[in-house]
Amino acid sequence: MFNPKFIFTAMLAASMSTAATAETVETERHTVSITTLADGFTHPWGMAFLPNGNMLVTERSGNLYWLSEDGSKRKKISDVPEVVAQGQGGLLDVVVDPNYSENGWVYISYSEAAAEGKGNSTAVMRAKISDNSFTDKEVIFRQAPKYESTAHFGSRLAFSPEGHLYITLGDRYSRMEDAQTLDNHHGKIVRIWPDGSIPKDNPFVGNDQALDEIWSYGHRNVQGADIHPDTGELWSVEHGPQGGDEVNIPKAGKNYGWPEVTYGVDYGGAIISDVAVKEGTEQPFYYWVPSIATAGATFYTGDAFPEWKGDFFVAALKSSLVARLDLYEGRMMHEERLFEDAIDARIRDINQGPDGYLYLLTDQPNGAVIQIKPTD
Amino acid sequence: MFNPKFIFTAMLAASMSTAATAETVETERHTVSITTLADGFTHPWGMAFLPNGNMLVTERSGNLYWLSEDGSKRKKISDVPEVVAQGQGGLLDVVVDPNYSENGWVYISYSEAAAEGKGNSTAVMRAKISDNSFTDKEVIFRQAPKYESTAHFGSRLAFSPEGHLYITLGDRYSRMEDAQTLDNHHGKIVRIWPDGSIPKDNPFVGNDQALDEIWSYGHRNVQGADIHPDTGELWSVEHGPQGGDEVNIPKAGKNYGWPEVTYGVDYGGAIISDVAVKEGTEQPFYYWVPSIATAGATFYTGDAFPEWKGDFFVAALKSSLVARLDLYEGRMMHEERLFEDAIDARIRDINQGPDGYLYLLTDQPNGAVIQIKPTD
């Protein structure tokens, strides 16, 4: 997998320039330019903004890059952990601490091999970046149990306003039934403190039958998450089966139904459950049939796109689109599908930059960071 | 316009049989059959079920028909009022009184010419049907002012649980600004008692500057209406301009924004308003961009389609579809577009029959009553 084109040092990077060709696209409420800020990433998966506008970008194969604000310079961060880069696994999400300027913590989620024997699961590490290297590494969460599968690792990381870290996980595909039992982390969203300790008011603390980290359960494969800017609540986005991708607003201790309750069918058309509504399980906020293959998600809170303020944006792998959910007072009024014609790539993540622009990550062999700016 | 093919008497009708060929369509939650119950209607516009399952069907050209439950027999009702059958005008909606079995009242909306001079507007008449003839005719509402236009008459009729009659109207197109002033009925939804008298608690009663019939304003062309089965509230559906068809839940005295606030642009792309949200105006419950050309609408409350119970169905002229809005606890979770491939016709109205099946009306030169039944 060694490709010298993608090895950069600070010095080399200074001489690197990305051919940025902008395309203009009219959307319902804004006319925008689409600019490839940086490409040459191999299946990039997650991205995060540092306070100064520079970025961190993961490649699923296990690489972490620092990328300058304008995309022209990049540096590979060394000493990131070994990852199981198979199937859907690898180095996945990255976020920076809300107090990054003070503490320098960076958090990554990744597929981690079992220490002994077979199996793997999603882990979360925090570390600092010093001299382009990962230091002070602490594994703060390990999805249990380890299981031999290359599918459904989740995952996204999101900080609550109170400083909790939400970790969204997958059901490991062939262990989907585990999503309904509480003695494991399959098909769960967990909530921990950034040092890995468990919030005392987590919903299952004190329940001997349940793992203390669990925030909500009955999820399938959650690859999108953000915090609502007004309510502070977690919003999550999960891949459903064929049909049935969902937006949820996961509440403490609640059951989101998978695999007992779903709007989808299994790939190939087999019925998983013909039940879409069931007592004791929560209905989604919104769902897609057919699936668009939902990945990263973000609320838009900036000033660059005033007509998009408060809307929820969901990146999708299938159809190369971003779904804009036009929200008003907590209600879903309209879905606009953006960039279907303009971008021909699986869109794995979407983030808002400190500049108020939107940034997309295309999960391709030659993946890119794409900047969306208003031109109107 | 005389076409002997469409003239029926009770005797002739008995020998008439409609070739009913059913097509089976899989939808997300139900597999259904689509059967043409009766055709040969010229641009049918509205339909209503009598308590015994027989139907009344309007033709925009000015004819009203009684149709037997199985579609095999029809009779033309004589002595219906003269209508202005031009452009979008003509004989429009029909409903029967909630106490029809006791009082026999039938209500029609239609485009009525000015008594003197030019101009027309939507009027509502109630009458009884005796010996296939309209009798005891009373005009209970006249949209004011009369205006010379062939466009945007509305209209649908819907009874509240308390027995009010809601009449949904249009802005008469070139009089769109009237939708924002209260001294006229253009772009309004009005609420009256079935005898034409005005409910004392109508929102503008006692306001000298406003017409007492007005319930809500700022509407464009409202051709869909039904009462929410749980809340008893009116839900209305209006044609937006190019982009911006809306579902609203019109509240007493509220302003729904047209033409100051819209998600659409005028046909040809001209900006009507680039304001979508404005203080003092209400946001829609849901909206379509691009437009689907929304017409009739109904809540589904029957038992024949358990998975559709509580959902809101909207007929659309463009794309020949029915939009199913999957509602849960008052929230909009998902839109499914039904019959796009199976039906090639403008769908003007949708109703639930006493049998719990859904019935569509296709607004075509050879228009039909179509029955939707479950096969699963």
Interface residues (C-beta under 8 A of the other chain):
Chain A: E28 R29 G243 Y263 A276 V277 Q283 P284 F285 Y286 Y287 W288 V289 E307 Y328 E329 R331 M332 M333 H334 E335 E336
Chain B: E28 R29 G243 Y263 A276 V277 Q283 P284 F285 Y286 Y287 W288 V289 E307 Y328 E329 R331 M332 M333 H334 E335 E336
